[in-house]
């Protein structure tokens, strides 16, 4: 960090710069010929000091005092008078700053109240400086005590005018540098400045006999001041103030202008000049602030209208207003699209609107309006609109009644909104709820019929087995074959009913989990033993891989077993002379351990142990957050992507030919998926037509009781 970059020296540089600026601002009045330096008509240093403290902070106040002190010394006064002058200037700036902050003054001067606040702060703070200055001059015999009042007024009004003229220009200098002026306005600006300078010179500086005229020529520049404030806002008002004030001061300094006409002394002329400058400054600044406020209000109004129009367009909402006295109707542009017409297709008309209403609803709409007027009550109705294209649209109309002080209806105001899509969505929602309720009733019925359906079938299966044994004992072979068919058909029907009932109970939310902790290898061996005959039937080979220390899991063993049997039975059914692989693993662990279960051949034998493919690593359980993964891979017929997309839908198989050839109801995979979801897991499938399929079940090692019903 360099010497100049330290905070202390940055402060000294800013304060010193302010002191130099205040010194030369005070000196500015001494350069005007003919003016008495002890009674300057305008105090630019006061306006500079207030603006500097407002923009740079109150702690720069020493710069104001030092500048005023050295200016007073340069004018040949004593040190005491110089100290009083510096103290008065500093107090004026600090008091003015604190007063402005207390009343929440905004430096942009975009409100008339800001201009008035600045004027009030200038009057209050300038009184301190004027009092100290006049008193010190009289004490030092630089002015007579008889002139104390005149000196005080001259200093006070001069500092007030300095604030009104200089402070606004400095506070808004950023707007001057950053604002852009359109090229087509340069001609108007040039004309305005030329006329303002020309009229100001003639009125205030010309030594012709114009100023001797009996007319108040000093107010001739006012139209041009107003022109600048209205057209160029704050910049125009500030520039007009500076131009007119400079010309008026110059005119008094060179003994010309209207202010010397009725003044007996130069001091009186100066007071007249100061009063004139106050009127010009306040007028231009207030007009500029009012113009800015009006333009902002217009912009805000346009934005509000645009926002309202966008909101109505998005919501397909229009509003209308009917004057009952003269039957005059007005409406927003959004009414036309609701009627299916371009904007504006025709002037607002109640008859034209009613013609667009569906004939069956027209009388009801007209009756609602008549009832609202007679009963003085608002209404809200839905009816149909028929646009020119013939399609029916549903609209919602809501109307309010405006009453006069006598209680008579004078106006109707309302809104019309296109609710066609909403009505359709509500219709679909109700239909969906009805279908869901019917489905739940169906599921509840089937679940309740579980006992009634299974009991007769179990009896049929049981009696067929008993009759089959008796027929074999009696040697009645032809009856034995028939009884076997009856038994097989009964078991198939029982399995079908069991699947349907399981699915119905799941959908009805009546399927419960019976959680137990069981060893995973034991469950796998039971599944392998059960699926063996089905694997053997199609001459397939079953390979099983399971980690040696995979341990136990907490879940519903019946549902896990049924899920695995459903997948393995499908693999055995759709694979002929191929290989079926069952791999069990635990995720969320780093070590790799493996227990090989001899691969079931299908004929009662087992294949030699084989390592698991690296693509499917098996790891033991190390934490309660582990997952158990069951992966079944076959080399069967496989599926297309379209078939994979609907494989978990109920009563769905690959296609009709698959159903005819392999049989089945298409419920096994649906039930398996529901079981996995109930236990907080998932099932996924990956298949290629002609190459086989891979089903992966992923279950938590510790299943928790479900907190909500399945969708």
C-alpha positions as CSV (number, residue, x, y, z in Angstrom):
1,X,0.0,0.0,0.0
2,X,1.4,3.4,-1.0
3,X,1.5,6.4,1.2
4,X,-1.4,8.1,-0.6
5,X,-3.6,4.9,-0.5
6,X,-3.8,5.0,3.3
7,X,-7.2,5.9,4.7
8,X,-5.9,8.8,6.7
9,X,-4.3,10.5,3.8
10,X,-7.3,9.8,1.6
11,X,-9.4,11.7,4.1
12,X,-6.9,14.6,4.2
13,X,-6.9,14.8,0.4
14,X,-10.7,14.9,0.2
15,X,-10.9,17.5,3.0
16,X,-8.2,19.6,1.4
17,X,-9.8,19.5,-1.9
18,X,-13.1,20.6,-0.4
19,X,-11.3,23.5,1.4
20,X,-9.8,24.7,-1.9
21,X,-13.2,24.3,-3.7
22,X,-15.0,26.3,-0.9
23,X,-12.3,29.0,-1.0
24,X,-12.6,29.6,-4.8
25,X,-16.4,29.3,-4.7
26,X,-16.4,32.2,-2.2
27,X,-13.9,34.1,-4.3
28,X,-16.2,33.8,-7.3
29,X,-18.4,36.7,-6.2
30,X,-15.3,39.0,-5.9
31,X,-14.6,38.6,-9.6
32,X,-17.9,40.3,-10.6
33,X,-17.2,44.0,-11.2
34,X,-19.1,46.4,-9.0
35,X,-20.1,44.1,-6.2
36,X,-19.2,44.7,-2.6
37,X,-17.3,41.6,-1.3
38,X,-18.7,42.1,2.2
39,X,-22.3,41.5,1.0
40,X,-22.2,38.9,-1.8
41,X,-25.7,38.5,-3.4
42,X,-25.2,34.7,-3.8
43,X,-23.2,32.3,-1.7
44,X,-22.0,29.5,-4.0
45,X,-19.7,28.2,-1.2
46,X,-22.8,27.4,1.0
47,X,-24.3,25.3,-1.7
48,X,-21.0,23.6,-2.5
49,X,-20.4,22.8,1.2
50,X,-23.9,21.3,1.8
51,X,-23.6,19.1,-1.3
52,X,-20.1,17.9,-0.5
53,X,-21.1,16.8,3.1
54,X,-24.2,15.1,1.7
55,X,-22.3,13.1,-0.9
56,X,-19.0,12.6,0.9
57,X,-20.1,12.4,4.6
58,X,-20.3,14.7,7.5
59,X,-16.7,14.1,8.6
60,X,-15.4,16.3,5.8
61,X,-16.7,19.4,7.7
62,X,-13.1,20.7,8.4
63,X,-12.7,21.4,4.7
64,X,-15.6,23.8,4.8
65,X,-14.2,25.7,7.8
66,X,-10.7,25.9,6.5
67,X,-11.9,27.2,3.1
68,X,-14.1,29.9,4.7
69,X,-11.3,30.8,7.1
70,X,-8.7,31.4,4.5
71,X,-11.2,33.3,2.3
72,X,-12.0,35.7,5.1
73,X,-8.2,36.3,5.7
74,X,-7.7,36.9,2.0
75,X,-10.3,39.8,2.3
76,X,-8.2,41.5,4.9
77,X,-10.2,40.9,8.0
78,X,-8.8,40.0,11.4
79,X,-8.2,36.5,12.6
80,X,-11.2,36.6,15.0
81,X,-13.5,37.6,12.2
82,X,-12.0,34.8,10.0
83,X,-12.6,32.2,12.7
84,X,-16.2,33.4,13.1
85,X,-16.7,33.2,9.4
86,X,-15.3,29.6,9.2
87,X,-17.3,28.5,12.2
88,X,-20.5,29.9,10.8
89,X,-19.9,28.3,7.4
90,X,-19.2,24.9,9.1
91,X,-22.2,25.1,11.4
92,X,-24.4,26.0,8.5
93,X,-23.3,23.0,6.4
94,X,-23.5,20.5,9.3
95,X,-26.9,21.8,10.5
96,X,-28.3,21.7,7.0
97,X,-27.0,18.2,6.4
98,X,-28.5,16.8,9.7
99,X,-31.8,18.5,9.1
100,X,-32.1,17.0,5.6
101,X,-31.3,13.5,6.8
102,X,-33.8,13.9,9.7
103,X,-36.6,14.8,7.3
104,X,-35.6,12.0,4.9
105,X,-34.6,14.3,2.0
106,X,-34.0,12.5,-1.3
107,X,-31.1,14.0,-3.3
108,X,-32.6,13.1,-6.7
109,X,-35.1,16.0,-6.2
110,X,-37.8,14.0,-8.0
111,X,-40.6,15.1,-5.6
112,X,-41.9,18.6,-4.8
113,X,-41.4,17.9,-1.1
114,X,-37.7,17.4,-1.6
115,X,-37.4,20.8,-3.1
116,X,-39.4,22.4,-0.2
117,X,-37.3,20.4,2.3
118,X,-34.1,21.7,0.7
119,X,-35.4,25.3,0.8
120,X,-36.4,25.0,4.5
121,X,-33.1,23.4,5.5
122,X,-31.3,26.2,3.6
123,X,-33.2,28.9,5.5
124,X,-32.7,27.4,8.9
125,X,-29.0,26.6,8.5
126,X,-28.2,29.9,6.8
127,X,-29.5,31.9,9.8
128,X,-26.5,30.6,11.9
129,X,-23.9,31.7,9.3
130,X,-25.6,35.0,8.7
131,X,-25.8,35.8,12.4
132,X,-22.2,35.0,13.1
133,X,-21.0,36.8,10.0
134,X,-23.0,40.0,10.6
135,X,-22.1,40.1,14.3
136,X,-18.4,39.6,13.6
137,X,-18.4,42.4,11.0
138,X,-20.0,44.8,13.3
139,X,-17.8,43.9,16.3
140,X,-14.7,44.4,14.1
141,X,-16.1,47.8,12.9
142,X,-16.2,46.5,9.3
143,X,-19.9,47.4,9.3
144,X,-22.0,49.8,11.2
145,X,-24.4,48.4,13.8
146,X,-27.2,50.4,12.0
147,X,-26.5,48.2,9.0
148,X,-26.7,44.9,11.0
149,X,-30.1,44.0,9.7
150,X,-29.2,44.8,6.1
151,X,-26.0,42.8,6.3
152,X,-27.8,39.9,8.0
153,X,-30.5,39.7,5.3
154,X,-27.9,40.0,2.5
155,X,-25.8,37.2,3.9
156,X,-28.8,35.0,4.8
157,X,-30.6,35.4,1.5
158,X,-27.3,35.0,-0.4
159,X,-26.5,31.7,1.3
160,X,-30.1,30.4,0.8
161,X,-29.8,31.3,-2.9
162,X,-26.4,29.6,-3.1
163,X,-28.0,26.4,-1.7
164,X,-30.9,26.6,-4.1
165,X,-28.7,27.2,-7.2
166,X,-25.5,25.2,-6.5
167,X,-26.6,22.2,-4.3
168,X,-29.2,20.7,-6.8
169,X,-26.7,20.9,-9.6
170,X,-24.1,19.0,-7.6
171,X,-26.5,16.4,-6.1
172,X,-27.8,15.5,-9.6
173,X,-24.5,15.7,-11.6
174,X,-24.6,11.9,-12.1
175,X,-27.9,12.3,-14.0
176,X,-26.2,14.9,-16.2
177,X,-23.3,12.6,-17.1
178,X,-25.3,9.3,-17.5
179,X,-28.5,10.4,-19.1
180,X,-28.8,10.2,-22.9
181,X,-30.5,12.8,-25.0
182,X,-32.2,11.9,-28.2
183,X,-30.6,13.6,-31.3
184,X,-33.9,15.1,-32.4
185,X,-34.1,17.1,-29.1
186,X,-30.8,18.9,-29.6
187,X,-32.4,21.5,-31.9
188,X,-35.1,22.2,-29.3
189,X,-32.4,22.5,-26.5
190,X,-30.4,24.9,-28.6
191,X,-33.3,27.1,-29.4
192,X,-34.4,27.1,-25.8
193,X,-31.0,28.1,-24.5
194,X,-30.6,30.8,-27.1
195,X,-33.9,32.4,-26.3
196,X,-33.3,32.1,-22.6
197,X,-29.9,33.8,-22.8
198,X,-31.3,36.4,-25.3
199,X,-34.3,37.4,-23.2
200,X,-32.2,37.3,-20.0
201,X,-29.6,39.7,-21.5
202,X,-32.2,42.1,-22.7
203,X,-34.1,42.2,-19.4
204,X,-31.2,42.2,-17.0
205,X,-28.0,43.3,-18.7
206,X,-29.0,45.7,-21.5
207,X,-28.2,49.3,-20.8
208,X,-30.9,50.5,-23.2
209,X,-34.0,52.1,-21.9
210,X,-36.0,48.8,-21.9
211,X,-35.5,48.4,-18.2
212,X,-36.9,51.9,-17.6
213,X,-40.3,50.8,-19.0
214,X,-43.1,50.7,-16.5
215,X,-43.8,47.0,-17.2
216,X,-42.4,44.2,-14.9
217,X,-39.9,43.1,-17.5
218,X,-38.0,40.9,-15.0
219,X,-40.7,38.3,-15.2
220,X,-40.4,38.0,-19.0
221,X,-38.0,35.0,-18.8
222,X,-40.5,33.0,-16.7
223,X,-42.2,31.3,-19.7
224,X,-38.8,30.0,-20.8
225,X,-37.9,28.8,-17.3
226,X,-41.2,26.9,-17.3
227,X,-40.5,25.6,-20.8
228,X,-37.1,24.1,-19.6
229,X,-38.6,22.6,-16.4
230,X,-41.5,20.9,-18.2
231,X,-39.6,19.7,-21.3
232,X,-36.2,18.9,-19.8
233,X,-37.2,18.2,-16.2
234,X,-34.6,18.8,-13.5
235,X,-31.7,19.5,-15.8
236,X,-33.7,22.2,-17.6
237,X,-34.8,23.8,-14.3
238,X,-31.3,23.8,-12.8
239,X,-29.8,25.2,-16.1
240,X,-32.5,27.9,-16.3
241,X,-31.8,28.9,-12.7
242,X,-28.0,29.2,-13.3
243,X,-28.5,31.2,-16.6
244,X,-31.1,33.6,-15.3
245,X,-29.4,34.2,-11.9
246,X,-26.0,34.8,-13.6
247,X,-27.5,37.3,-16.0
248,X,-29.4,39.1,-13.2
249,X,-26.3,39.3,-11.0
250,X,-24.2,40.5,-13.9
251,X,-26.8,43.2,-14.7
252,X,-26.8,44.6,-11.1
253,X,-23.0,44.5,-11.0
254,X,-22.8,46.7,-14.2
255,X,-25.5,49.1,-12.9
256,X,-28.3,47.9,-15.3
257,X,-31.4,45.8,-15.1
258,X,-34.9,46.3,-13.5
259,X,-33.7,45.9,-9.8
260,X,-32.1,49.3,-9.7
261,X,-35.2,51.0,-11.0
262,X,-37.0,51.3,-7.6
263,X,-34.0,50.8,-5.3
264,X,-32.5,53.8,-3.5
265,X,-29.3,51.9,-2.6
266,X,-27.4,49.0,-4.1
267,X,-28.2,46.9,-1.0
268,X,-31.9,47.3,-1.7
269,X,-31.3,46.3,-5.3
270,X,-29.4,43.2,-4.1
271,X,-32.3,42.2,-1.8
272,X,-34.8,42.6,-4.8
273,X,-32.4,40.5,-6.9
274,X,-32.2,37.8,-4.2
275,X,-36.0,37.6,-3.9
276,X,-36.3,37.3,-7.6
277,X,-33.8,34.5,-7.7
278,X,-35.7,32.7,-4.9
279,X,-38.9,32.8,-6.9
280,X,-37.2,31.6,-10.1
281,X,-35.3,28.8,-8.4
282,X,-38.3,27.5,-6.5
283,X,-40.6,27.7,-9.5
284,X,-38.3,25.8,-11.8
285,X,-37.3,23.1,-9.3
286,X,-40.9,22.5,-8.1
287,X,-42.2,22.4,-11.7
288,X,-39.4,20.0,-12.7
289,X,-40.2,17.7,-9.7
290,X,-43.9,17.7,-10.5
291,X,-43.0,16.9,-14.1
292,X,-40.8,14.0,-13.0
293,X,-43.5,12.7,-10.7
294,X,-46.1,12.9,-13.4
295,X,-44.0,11.1,-15.9
296,X,-43.2,8.4,-13.3
297,X,-46.9,8.1,-12.6
298,X,-47.6,7.7,-16.3
299,X,-44.9,5.1,-16.7
300,X,-46.2,3.3,-13.6
301,X,-49.8,3.5,-15.0
302,X,-48.7,2.1,-18.4
303,X,-46.8,-0.7,-16.7
304,X,-49.8,-1.5,-14.5
305,X,-52.1,-1.5,-17.5
306,X,-49.6,-3.8,-19.4
307,X,-49.3,-6.1,-16.4
308,X,-53.1,-6.2,-16.0
309,X,-53.5,-7.0,-19.8
310,X,-50.9,-9.7,-19.5
311,X,-52.5,-11.2,-16.5
312,X,-55.9,-11.1,-18.2
313,X,-54.4,-12.7,-21.4
314,X,-52.7,-15.5,-19.4
315,X,-55.8,-16.1,-17.3
316,X,-58.2,-15.7,-20.3
317,X,-60.1,-13.2,-18.3
318,X,-61.8,-10.0,-19.5
319,X,-63.7,-7.3,-17.6
320,X,-66.6,-5.2,-18.6
321,X,-68.6,-2.2,-17.2
322,X,-72.2,-1.3,-18.0
323,X,-73.6,2.2,-17.2
324,X,-77.3,1.6,-16.5
325,X,-78.2,5.3,-17.0
326,X,-77.2,5.6,-20.7
327,X,-76.8,1.9,-21.4
328,X,-73.1,2.4,-22.4
329,X,-71.0,-0.7,-22.2
330,X,-67.2,-0.9,-22.2
331,X,-64.9,-3.9,-21.9
332,X,-61.3,-4.9,-22.0
333,X,-59.6,-6.2,-25.2
334,X,-59.4,-9.7,-23.7
335,X,-63.2,-10.1,-24.2
336,X,-62.7,-10.4,-28.0
337,X,-60.5,-13.6,-27.9
338,X,-62.9,-15.1,-25.4
339,X,-65.6,-14.6,-28.1
340,X,-63.3,-15.9,-30.7
341,X,-62.9,-12.6,-32.5
342,X,-60.0,-10.3,-33.4
343,X,-59.3,-7.1,-31.4
344,X,-61.4,-5.0,-31.8
345,X,-63.9,-6.7,-34.0
346,X,-66.7,-4.3,-33.1
347,X,-67.5,-1.7,-30.5
348,X,-68.6,-3.1,-27.1
349,X,-72.3,-4.0,-27.3
350,X,-74.5,-5.9,-24.9
351,X,-76.6,-7.3,-27.8
352,X,-73.5,-8.5,-29.7
353,X,-72.3,-10.2,-26.6
354,X,-75.6,-12.0,-26.0
355,X,-75.6,-13.2,-29.6
356,X,-72.4,-15.1,-28.8
357,X,-74.0,-16.8,-25.9
358,X,-75.3,-20.3,-26.6
359,X,-79.0,-20.2,-27.5
360,X,-79.9,-22.6,-24.6
361,X,-78.1,-20.3,-22.1
362,X,-79.0,-16.9,-23.4
363,X,-82.3,-16.5,-21.5
364,X,-80.6,-17.6,-18.3
365,X,-77.8,-15.0,-18.7
366,X,-80.4,-12.2,-19.5
367,X,-82.5,-13.2,-16.5
368,X,-79.4,-13.1,-14.2
369,X,-78.7,-9.5,-15.3
370,X,-82.3,-8.5,-14.8
371,X,-82.4,-10.1,-11.4
372,X,-79.2,-8.4,-10.3
373,X,-80.6,-4.9,-11.3
374,X,-84.0,-5.4,-9.6
375,X,-82.7,-7.2,-6.5
376,X,-79.4,-5.3,-6.3
377,X,-77.5,-8.4,-5.7
378,X,-74.3,-9.7,-7.4
379,X,-74.4,-13.0,-9.3
380,X,-71.9,-15.7,-10.5
381,X,-72.9,-18.1,-13.3
382,X,-71.3,-20.5,-15.8
383,X,-72.6,-20.6,-19.4
384,X,-71.5,-21.5,-22.9
385,X,-70.2,-19.3,-25.6
386,X,-70.3,-20.2,-29.3
387,X,-67.5,-18.6,-31.2
388,X,-67.7,-18.1,-35.0
389,X,-65.8,-21.4,-35.6
390,X,-68.8,-23.3,-33.9
391,X,-66.9,-24.8,-31.0
392,X,-68.5,-24.5,-27.6
393,X,-66.5,-22.7,-24.8
394,X,-67.5,-22.5,-21.1
395,X,-67.1,-19.2,-19.4
396,X,-67.5,-18.1,-15.8
397,X,-69.1,-14.6,-15.3
398,X,-69.1,-12.8,-11.9
399,X,-70.9,-9.5,-11.6
400,X,-71.0,-6.8,-8.9
401,X,-73.6,-4.0,-8.5
402,X,-72.6,-0.4,-8.0
403,X,-75.1,1.7,-6.0
404,X,-75.4,5.4,-5.7
405,X,-75.9,7.2,-2.3
406,X,-79.7,6.8,-2.7
407,X,-79.3,3.0,-3.0
408,X,-80.1,2.8,-6.7
409,X,-78.2,0.6,-9.1
410,X,-76.1,2.8,-11.4
411,X,-73.5,0.4,-12.9
412,X,-72.8,-3.2,-13.4
413,X,-69.2,-4.3,-13.4
414,X,-68.1,-7.9,-14.0
415,X,-65.5,-10.3,-15.3
416,X,-65.8,-13.1,-17.9
417,X,-63.2,-15.9,-17.8
418,X,-62.8,-18.8,-20.2
419,X,-62.9,-21.9,-17.9
420,X,-63.3,-24.5,-20.6
421,X,-60.0,-26.3,-19.8
422,X,-60.7,-26.1,-16.1
423,X,-64.2,-27.5,-16.6
424,X,-62.8,-30.4,-18.6
425,X,-60.1,-31.0,-16.0
426,X,-62.7,-31.0,-13.3
427,X,-64.8,-33.4,-15.3
428,X,-61.8,-35.7,-15.8
429,X,-61.0,-35.5,-12.1
430,X,-64.4,-36.5,-11.1
431,X,-64.4,-39.4,-13.6
432,X,-61.0,-40.5,-12.3
433,X,-62.2,-40.4,-8.7
434,X,-65.2,-42.4,-9.7
435,X,-63.1,-45.0,-11.5
436,X,-60.7,-45.2,-8.5
437,X,-63.5,-45.6,-6.1
438,X,-65.0,-48.3,-8.3
439,X,-61.6,-50.0,-8.5
440,X,-61.2,-49.8,-4.7
441,X,-64.7,-51.3,-4.3
442,X,-63.8,-54.1,-6.7
443,X,-60.5,-54.8,-4.9
444,X,-62.3,-54.8,-1.5
445,X,-64.9,-57.2,-2.9
446,X,-62.3,-59.6,-4.3
447,X,-60.3,-59.4,-1.1
448,X,-63.4,-60.2,1.0
449,X,-64.2,-63.1,-1.4
450,X,-60.8,-64.7,-0.8
451,X,-62.1,-67.3,1.7
452,X,-65.3,-68.0,-0.4
453,X,-63.3,-68.6,-3.6
454,X,-60.4,-70.6,-2.2
455,X,-62.4,-73.0,0.1
456,X,-64.3,-74.8,-2.7
457,X,-61.1,-75.0,-4.8
458,X,-59.2,-76.5,-2.0
459,X,-62.0,-79.0,-1.5
460,X,-61.9,-79.9,-5.2
461,X,-58.2,-80.4,-5.2
462,X,-58.2,-82.4,-2.0
463,X,-61.0,-84.8,-3.1
464,X,-59.4,-85.2,-6.5
465,X,-56.2,-86.3,-4.8
466,X,-58.1,-88.7,-2.6
467,X,-60.0,-90.2,-5.6
468,X,-56.8,-90.4,-7.5
469,X,-55.2,-92.6,-4.8
470,X,-58.3,-94.8,-4.6
471,X,-58.3,-95.2,-8.4
472,X,-54.7,-96.2,-8.4
473,X,-55.4,-98.8,-5.7
474,X,-58.2,-100.2,-7.7
475,X,-56.2,-100.2,-10.9
476,X,-58.6,-97.8,-12.7
477,X,-56.0,-96.1,-14.9
478,X,-58.4,-94.2,-17.1
479,X,-60.0,-92.6,-14.0
480,X,-56.5,-91.8,-12.7
481,X,-55.6,-89.7,-15.8
482,X,-58.8,-87.8,-15.6
483,X,-58.4,-87.1,-11.9
484,X,-54.9,-85.9,-12.5
485,X,-56.2,-83.4,-15.1
486,X,-58.9,-82.3,-12.6
487,X,-56.2,-81.8,-9.9
488,X,-53.9,-79.9,-12.2
489,X,-56.7,-77.6,-13.5
490,X,-57.7,-76.9,-9.9
491,X,-54.2,-76.0,-8.8
492,X,-53.8,-73.7,-11.9
493,X,-57.2,-72.1,-11.1
494,X,-56.2,-71.7,-7.4
495,X,-52.9,-70.1,-8.4
496,X,-54.7,-67.7,-10.7
497,X,-57.2,-66.8,-8.0
498,X,-54.4,-66.3,-5.5
499,X,-52.6,-63.9,-7.8
500,X,-55.8,-61.9,-8.5
501,X,-56.6,-61.8,-4.8
502,X,-53.1,-60.7,-3.9
503,X,-53.2,-57.9,-6.4
504,X,-56.6,-56.8,-5.2
505,X,-55.5,-56.8,-1.6
506,X,-52.5,-54.7,-2.5
507,X,-54.6,-52.2,-4.4
508,X,-57.2,-52.1,-1.6
509,X,-54.4,-51.4,1.0
510,X,-55.1,-54.6,2.9
511,X,-51.8,-56.4,2.2
512,X,-49.6,-56.4,5.3
513,X,-45.9,-57.1,5.9
514,X,-44.8,-59.7,8.4
515,X,-41.3,-58.7,9.1
516,X,-38.8,-61.3,10.3
517,X,-35.0,-61.7,10.5
518,X,-33.9,-64.7,8.5
519,X,-30.6,-65.9,6.9
520,X,-30.4,-65.1,3.3
521,X,-28.5,-68.3,2.2
522,X,-31.3,-70.4,3.8
523,X,-33.9,-68.5,1.8
524,X,-31.9,-69.0,-1.4
525,X,-31.6,-72.7,-0.9
526,X,-35.4,-73.0,-0.3
527,X,-36.0,-71.1,-3.5
528,X,-33.6,-73.2,-5.5
529,X,-35.2,-76.4,-4.2
530,X,-38.7,-75.2,-5.1
531,X,-37.8,-74.0,-8.6
532,X,-35.8,-77.0,-9.5
533,X,-38.5,-79.1,-11.2
534,X,-39.5,-76.2,-13.4
535,X,-35.9,-75.6,-14.4
536,X,-35.6,-79.3,-15.2
537,X,-38.7,-79.4,-17.3
538,X,-37.1,-77.2,-20.1
539,X,-33.6,-78.8,-19.7
540,X,-32.1,-75.5,-18.3
541,X,-29.1,-75.0,-16.0
542,X,-29.5,-73.0,-12.9
543,X,-26.4,-71.2,-11.5
544,X,-26.5,-69.6,-8.1
545,X,-24.0,-67.2,-6.5
546,X,-24.3,-65.9,-3.0
547,X,-21.7,-64.2,-0.7
548,X,-20.5,-66.4,2.1
549,X,-20.9,-63.9,4.9
550,X,-23.9,-62.1,3.4
551,X,-25.7,-62.8,6.7
552,X,-29.3,-62.0,7.5
553,X,-31.9,-59.5,6.4
554,X,-35.1,-58.2,8.0
555,X,-38.0,-58.4,5.7
556,X,-41.1,-60.4,4.8
557,X,-39.6,-63.8,3.9
558,X,-42.8,-65.0,2.2
559,X,-43.0,-62.0,-0.1
560,X,-39.2,-62.2,-0.9
561,X,-39.5,-65.9,-1.7
562,X,-42.6,-65.3,-3.9
563,X,-40.9,-62.5,-5.8
564,X,-37.9,-64.6,-6.5
565,X,-40.0,-67.6,-7.5
566,X,-42.1,-65.4,-9.9
567,X,-38.9,-64.2,-11.7
568,X,-37.2,-67.6,-11.7
569,X,-40.4,-69.3,-13.0
570,X,-40.6,-66.8,-15.8
571,X,-37.0,-67.4,-16.7
572,X,-37.5,-71.1,-16.6
573,X,-40.7,-70.9,-18.7
574,X,-39.2,-68.6,-21.4
575,X,-35.8,-70.4,-21.6
576,X,-35.2,-73.8,-23.3
577,X,-31.9,-75.6,-23.0
578,X,-30.3,-72.5,-21.7
579,X,-28.7,-71.0,-18.5
580,X,-30.4,-69.2,-15.7
581,X,-28.2,-67.4,-13.2
582,X,-29.3,-66.2,-9.7
583,X,-26.8,-63.8,-8.0
584,X,-27.3,-62.4,-4.5
585,X,-25.1,-59.5,-3.2
586,X,-25.0,-56.8,-0.6
587,X,-24.1,-53.2,-1.5
588,X,-22.5,-50.4,0.5
589,X,-19.4,-52.4,1.6
590,X,-15.8,-52.5,0.3
591,X,-14.7,-56.1,0.9
592,X,-15.5,-59.0,-1.4
593,X,-16.5,-62.4,-0.1
594,X,-18.3,-65.1,-1.9
595,X,-20.0,-68.3,-1.0
596,X,-20.7,-70.6,-4.0
597,X,-23.8,-72.8,-3.9
598,X,-23.3,-75.7,-6.3
599,X,-25.2,-74.9,-9.5
600,X,-28.4,-76.9,-9.9
601,X,-28.3,-79.0,-13.1
602,X,-31.9,-79.8,-13.3
603,X,-31.5,-83.5,-13.1
604,X,-30.7,-83.7,-9.4
605,X,-27.0,-82.9,-9.9
606,X,-25.0,-79.7,-9.3
607,X,-22.5,-77.9,-11.5
608,X,-19.0,-77.2,-10.1
609,X,-18.5,-73.9,-8.3
610,X,-17.8,-70.9,-10.5
611,X,-16.7,-67.4,-9.6
612,X,-19.2,-64.6,-10.1
613,X,-18.6,-62.2,-13.1
614,X,-16.8,-59.0,-12.2
615,X,-19.7,-57.1,-13.6
616,X,-21.8,-58.1,-10.6
617,X,-19.6,-57.9,-7.5
618,X,-20.9,-59.3,-4.2
619,X,-20.1,-57.7,-0.9
620,X,-21.1,-58.4,2.6
621,X,-23.4,-56.3,4.8
622,X,-21.5,-53.9,7.0
623,X,-24.2,-51.4,8.1
624,X,-28.0,-51.3,8.6
625,X,-28.3,-49.0,5.5
626,X,-27.0,-51.8,3.2
627,X,-29.1,-53.1,0.3
628,X,-29.6,-56.7,-0.8
629,X,-29.6,-57.2,-4.6
630,X,-31.1,-60.3,-6.2
631,X,-30.2,-60.5,-9.9
632,X,-31.8,-63.2,-12.2
633,X,-30.3,-63.6,-15.7
634,X,-31.5,-66.0,-18.4
635,X,-30.7,-66.8,-22.0
636,X,-34.3,-67.1,-23.1
637,X,-36.4,-65.3,-25.8
638,X,-35.9,-61.8,-24.4
639,X,-38.1,-58.8,-25.1
640,X,-38.2,-55.7,-27.3
641,X,-38.1,-52.2,-25.7
642,X,-41.8,-51.8,-26.3
643,X,-42.5,-55.0,-24.4
644,X,-40.1,-54.0,-21.6
645,X,-42.0,-50.8,-21.2
646,X,-45.2,-52.6,-20.2
647,X,-43.9,-55.8,-18.6
648,X,-45.0,-54.7,-15.1
649,X,-48.5,-53.8,-16.2
650,X,-51.2,-56.2,-14.8
651,X,-52.6,-58.8,-17.1
652,X,-50.0,-58.0,-19.7
653,X,-47.5,-60.3,-21.4
654,X,-45.1,-59.7,-24.3
655,X,-47.8,-60.3,-26.9
656,X,-50.7,-62.6,-27.7
657,X,-48.5,-65.3,-29.3
658,X,-46.5,-65.5,-26.0
659,X,-49.7,-65.9,-24.0
660,X,-50.9,-68.7,-26.3
661,X,-47.6,-70.6,-26.3
662,X,-46.4,-70.2,-22.7
663,X,-49.6,-69.4,-20.8
664,X,-49.9,-67.3,-17.7
665,X,-52.0,-64.4,-16.6
666,X,-49.4,-61.6,-16.6
667,X,-49.8,-60.9,-12.9
668,X,-46.6,-62.4,-11.5
669,X,-44.3,-59.5,-12.3
670,X,-46.9,-56.9,-11.3
671,X,-47.3,-58.5,-7.9
672,X,-43.5,-58.8,-7.6
673,X,-43.1,-55.1,-8.2
674,X,-45.8,-54.3,-5.6
675,X,-44.1,-56.5,-3.1
676,X,-40.7,-54.7,-3.7
677,X,-42.3,-51.3,-3.3
678,X,-44.0,-52.3,-0.1
679,X,-40.7,-53.3,1.3
680,X,-39.0,-50.0,0.3
681,X,-37.2,-51.5,-2.7
682,X,-37.5,-51.7,-6.5
683,X,-37.3,-54.1,-9.4
684,X,-35.7,-53.3,-12.8
685,X,-35.4,-55.2,-16.1
686,X,-32.9,-55.2,-18.9
687,X,-33.6,-57.3,-22.0
688,X,-32.6,-57.9,-25.6
689,X,-34.8,-59.8,-28.0
690,X,-33.4,-63.3,-28.7
691,X,-30.6,-62.9,-26.1
692,X,-32.3,-63.1,-22.8
693,X,-33.4,-60.9,-19.9
694,X,-32.0,-59.7,-16.5
695,X,-34.3,-58.8,-13.6
696,X,-32.8,-57.1,-10.6
697,X,-34.5,-56.8,-7.2
698,X,-33.1,-54.3,-4.8
699,X,-34.3,-54.4,-1.2
700,X,-33.2,-52.8,2.1
701,X,-31.3,-55.2,4.4
702,X,-33.6,-53.9,7.1
703,X,-37.1,-53.3,5.9
704,X,-39.2,-50.9,8.0
705,X,-43.0,-51.0,8.2
706,X,-44.6,-49.0,5.4
707,X,-45.9,-45.5,6.4
708,X,-48.4,-45.1,3.5
709,X,-50.3,-47.1,1.0
710,X,-49.0,-47.9,-2.4
711,X,-50.2,-45.8,-5.3
